[in-house]
């Protein structure tokens, strides 16, 4: 149990951080250095999702998605290090953005971090989270290869594949969990916590257009990203209502 907790709650987000950093630095290097430091991680995380999503669309390539993401991140880190740019980073504004990101990460990761168990917010109201975990596992193992309906697991996956479910988040979750050989159940909540942290960084940067106060932007970013939790809770609450009541709402 302790090993699973360490892998899912510590190693998993650290690996996501490293992969996002490497991917973001690669994008900045290829773009001629135009990318602001505060956006390196969010852009790198977006690249990570794109890589895992693309790789899992090719069935035979799906099991290697995490390793492909790792290789690309290493290229970004090596190129940046060789250019000597890692030592010349400007830290202006980054500590406040990091504070907003840490707050978002802690707020969403708290159920798992504080209980020491694989806990998922909203699961008591709607069990679709289990379907998402199944889909994440399948994408990481077989990509989007067609499956039969010989089990409830395959039935769920088949329905999601048949409707063309995007699956970028699920592909990333499953691929990186497979990369560190950890059960998706332990990584699920931490993946959402990390995504929220990346969203907070992006919002912090965006708020620079309306305010020069870094503390105010940090507070705004931290509060804004947590509305996604409220929206999710509202959605799960509605899902438990009878259809007639949902139509009224």
C-alpha positions in Angstrom: 0.0 0.0 0.0 2.8 2.4 0.9 4.6 1.7 -2.4 1.4 2.3 -4.4 0.8 5.6 -2.5 4.4 6.8 -3.2 4.2 5.9 -6.9 0.7 7.3 -7.5 0.8 10.4 -5.3 4.5 11.4 -5.5 6.2 9.7 -8.5 3.3 10.1 -10.9 2.9 13.9 -10.6 6.7 14.4 -10.5 7.0 12.4 -13.8 4.2 14.5 -15.3 6.1 17.6 -14.2 9.3 16.4 -15.8 7.6 15.4 -19.1 5.7 18.7 -19.2 8.9 20.7 -18.6 10.8 18.8 -21.3 8.0 19.2 -23.8 7.5 22.9 -23.1 11.2 23.6 -23.4 11.3 21.8 -26.7 8.4 23.8 -28.0 10.1 27.0 -26.9 13.4 26.0 -28.4 11.8 25.1 -31.8 9.8 28.4 -31.6 12.9 30.5 -31.2 12.5 31.2 -27.5 9.2 33.1 -27.8 7.4 31.1 -25.1 7.2 32.9 -21.7 8.7 30.9 -18.7 5.3 30.8 -16.9 3.8 28.9 -19.9 6.5 26.3 -20.4 4.7 23.8 -18.2 1.1 24.3 -19.4 2.3 24.1 -23.1 4.4 21.1 -22.3 1.5 19.4 -20.7 -0.6 20.1 -23.7 2.0 18.6 -25.9 2.1 15.5 -23.6 -1.6 15.0 -24.0 -1.3 15.4 -27.8 1.5 12.9 -28.0 -0.3 10.2 -25.9 -3.6 10.8 -27.7 -1.9 10.5 -31.1 0.1 7.4 -30.2 -3.0 5.6 -28.8 -4.8 6.2 -32.2 -2.2 3.8 -33.7 -3.0 0.5 -31.9 0.5 -1.1 -32.3 2.1 2.1 -31.0 -0.2 2.5 -28.0 1.9 0.6 -25.5 4.9 2.8 -26.3 3.1 6.1 -25.8 4.6 6.9 -22.4 8.1 6.1 -23.7 7.6 8.3 -26.8 6.6 11.2 -24.5 9.6 10.5 -22.3 12.0 10.6 -25.3 10.5 13.9 -26.6 10.8 15.4 -23.1 14.5 14.3 -22.9 15.2 15.9 -26.3 13.7 19.2 -25.0 15.7 19.1 -21.8 19.0 18.3 -23.6 18.6 21.0 -26.2 17.8 23.6 -23.6 20.7 22.5 -21.5 23.1 22.6 -24.4 22.0 26.1 -25.3 22.7 27.2 -21.7 19.2 28.6 -21.4 18.3 26.8 -18.2 20.7 29.0 -16.3 19.3 32.2 -17.7 15.6 31.8 -16.9 13.9 34.9 -15.6 11.9 34.2 -12.4 9.8 37.3 -12.6 6.2 36.3 -11.7 6.9 32.6 -11.7 6.8 32.2 -7.9 3.3 33.7 -7.7 2.2 31.5 -10.6 3.7 28.5 -8.9 1.8 29.4 -5.7 -1.5 29.4 -7.6 -0.6 26.1 -9.2 0.3 24.5 -5.8 -2.9 25.7 -4.3 -4.9 24.1 -7.2 -3.0 20.9 -7.0 -3.4 20.6 -3.2 -7.1 21.4 -3.3 -7.9 18.6 -5.8 -5.3 16.2 -4.6 -6.2 16.5 -0.9 -8.7 13.6 -0.8 -6.0 11.1 -1.8 -3.0 12.9 -0.1 -4.7 13.2 3.3 -6.4 9.8 3.4 -3.5 7.8 1.9 -6.0 5.8 -0.2 -7.0 6.0 -3.9 -9.9 8.4 -3.4 -11.9 10.0 -6.3 -14.1 13.1 -5.8 -17.6 12.6 -7.0 -17.4 8.8 -7.2 -20.2 8.3 -4.6 -22.6 10.1 -6.8 -21.7 8.8 -10.3 -19.7 5.7 -11.1 -18.6 6.8 -14.6 -15.2 7.4 -13.1 -14.7 3.6 -13.2 -15.5 3.7 -16.9 -12.9 6.4 -17.4 -10.3 4.3 -15.6 -11.2 1.2 -17.8 -10.9 3.4 -20.9 -7.5 4.8 -19.8 -6.2 1.3 -19.2 -7.4 0.0 -22.6 -6.0 3.0 -24.6 -2.6 2.5 -23.0 -2.6 -1.2 -23.8 -4.4 -1.5 -27.2 -5.1 2.0 -28.4 -8.3 2.2 -30.4 -8.4 -1.3 -31.7 -11.9 -2.7 -32.0 -13.0 -5.0 -29.2 -15.9 -7.4 -28.7 -18.6 -7.4 -26.1 -17.6 -10.5 -24.2 -17.3 -8.7 -20.8 -18.6 -5.6 -19.1 -15.1 -4.1 -19.4 -15.0 -4.6 -23.2 -18.6 -3.4 -23.5 -17.8 -0.1 -21.8 -14.7 0.4 -24.0 -16.5 -0.5 -27.1 -19.3 2.1 -26.5 -16.7 4.8 -25.9 -14.7 3.8 -29.1 -17.9 3.7 -31.2 -18.9 7.2 -30.4 -15.4 8.5 -31.1 -14.8 9.6 -27.5 -11.7 11.9 -27.6 -9.8 10.3 -24.8 -6.8 12.7 -24.6 -6.8 12.8 -20.8 -7.5 9.1 -20.5 -4.7 8.2 -22.9 -2.3 10.4 -21.0 -3.4 9.0 -17.6 -3.1 5.4 -18.8 0.2 5.8 -20.7 2.0 7.6 -17.9 0.6 5.2 -15.3 1.9 2.3 -17.4 5.3 4.1 -17.8 5.8 4.1 -14.0 4.0 0.7 -13.7 1.3 2.0 -11.3 -2.4 1.2 -11.1 -4.5 3.9 -12.8 -6.7 4.0 -9.7 -3.9 5.5 -7.7 -3.1 8.1 -10.4 -6.5 9.2 -11.3 -7.1 12.0 -8.7 -3.5 13.2 -9.0 -3.8 13.5 -12.7 -6.7 15.9 -12.3 -4.8 17.7 -9.6 -1.9 18.2 -11.9 -4.1 19.3 -14.8 -5.7 21.9 -12.5 -2.2 23.2 -11.6 -1.4 23.6 -15.2 -4.7 25.4 -15.7 -3.9 27.8 -12.9 -0.6 28.7 -14.5 -2.3 29.4 -17.8 -4.9 31.5 -16.1 -2.3 33.4 -14.1 -0.5 34.3 -17.4 -3.8 35.3 -19.0 -4.7 37.6 -16.1 -1.5 39.6 -16.9 -3.6 41.3 -19.6 -5.9 42.8 -17.0 -3.7 43.3 -13.9 -0.1 44.0 -13.0 -0.5 42.8 -9.5 1.1 39.3 -9.2 -0.5 38.4 -5.9 -4.0 39.4 -7.3 -3.4 37.3 -10.4 -2.3 34.4 -8.3 -5.5 34.6 -6.2 -7.6 35.0 -9.3 -6.0 32.0 -11.0 -6.4 29.7 -7.9 -10.0 30.6 -7.5 -10.9 30.4 -11.2 -9.5 26.9 -11.7 -11.4 25.5 -8.7 -14.7 26.3 -10.4 -14.0 23.2 -12.5 -14.5 21.2 -9.3 -17.8 22.9 -8.6 -19.0 22.3 -12.1 -18.1 18.6 -11.8 -20.0 18.3 -8.6 -23.0 19.9 -10.1 -22.8 17.6 -13.0 -22.6 14.5 -10.8 -25.5 15.8 -8.7 -27.7 16.2 -11.8 -26.7 12.8 -13.0 -28.4 11.2 -10.0 -31.7 13.0 -10.6 -34.6 11.4 -12.5 -34.6 12.4 -16.2 -37.7 14.5 -15.8 -36.1 16.6 -13.1 -32.9 17.0 -15.1 -34.9 18.4 -18.0 -36.5 20.9 -15.7 -33.1 22.0 -14.4 
